[in-house]
């Protein structure tokens, strides 16, 4: 979205990601909202923080379900901001790196799934 001179439409995002228009529209709004916040790397999240990962991409057969999809990590402070990061993989080391860079050491609670 940053490289296009006039931005990227939801229809173009739909074609690029091979997903439904509804998904592309939702993602485009979330991406624009995240870009509007500005640089947040200098402030770490505190309080109760939620961390989760997901895989973004088009439709694939069940055999290659996650292999060709892009992993994305989301970190959110309850009642606060949301941060998204493109990850190379979802190993413990990669997720740990994002957690250390974005969450304060004196955080109250980190909520995540079993992964």
FENNOR-V808542 format. One record per residue. N is the residue number from 1. RES is the residue in three letters. SS is DSSP state (helix for helix, strand for strand, loop for the rest). Layout:
# FENNOR-V808542
N,RES,SS ; N,RES,SS
This chain:
# FENNOR-V808542
1,UNK,loop ; 2,UNK,loop ; 3,UNK,loop ; 4,UNK,loop ; 5,UNK,loop ; 6,UNK,loop ; 7,UNK,loop ; 8,UNK,loop ; 9,UNK,loop ; 10,UNK,helix ; 11,UNK,helix ; 12,UNK,helix ; 13,UNK,helix ; 14,UNK,helix ; 15,UNK,helix ; 16,UNK,helix ; 17,UNK,helix ; 18,UNK,loop ; 19,UNK,loop ; 20,UNK,loop ; 21,UNK,helix ; 22,UNK,helix ; 23,UNK,helix ; 24,UNK,helix ; 25,UNK,helix ; 26,UNK,helix ; 27,UNK,helix ; 28,UNK,helix ; 29,UNK,helix ; 30,UNK,helix ; 31,UNK,helix ; 32,UNK,helix ; 33,UNK,helix ; 34,UNK,helix ; 35,UNK,helix ; 36,UNK,helix ; 37,UNK,helix ; 38,UNK,loop ; 39,UNK,loop ; 40,UNK,loop ; 41,UNK,loop ; 42,UNK,loop ; 43,UNK,loop ; 44,UNK,loop ; 45,UNK,strand ; 46,UNK,loop ; 47,UNK,loop ; 48,UNK,strand ; 49,UNK,strand ; 50,UNK,strand ; 51,UNK,strand ; 52,UNK,strand ; 53,UNK,strand ; 54,UNK,strand ; 55,UNK,strand ; 56,UNK,strand ; 57,UNK,loop ; 58,UNK,loop ; 59,UNK,loop ; 60,UNK,loop ; 61,UNK,loop ; 62,UNK,helix ; 63,UNK,helix ; 64,UNK,helix ; 65,UNK,loop ; 66,UNK,loop ; 67,UNK,loop ; 68,UNK,loop ; 69,UNK,loop ; 70,UNK,strand ; 71,UNK,strand ; 72,UNK,strand ; 73,UNK,strand ; 74,UNK,strand ; 75,UNK,strand ; 76,UNK,strand ; 77,UNK,strand ; 78,UNK,loop ; 79,UNK,loop ; 80,UNK,loop ; 81,UNK,loop ; 82,UNK,strand ; 83,UNK,strand ; 84,UNK,strand ; 85,UNK,strand ; 86,UNK,strand ; 87,UNK,loop ; 88,UNK,loop ; 89,UNK,loop ; 90,UNK,loop ; 91,UNK,loop ; 92,UNK,helix ; 93,UNK,helix ; 94,UNK,helix ; 95,UNK,helix ; 96,UNK,helix ; 97,UNK,helix ; 98,UNK,helix ; 99,UNK,helix ; 100,UNK,helix ; 101,UNK,helix ; 102,UNK,helix ; 103,UNK,strand ; 104,UNK,loop ; 105,UNK,loop ; 106,UNK,loop ; 107,UNK,loop ; 108,UNK,loop ; 109,UNK,strand ; 110,UNK,strand ; 111,UNK,strand ; 112,UNK,loop ; 113,UNK,loop ; 114,UNK,loop ; 115,UNK,loop
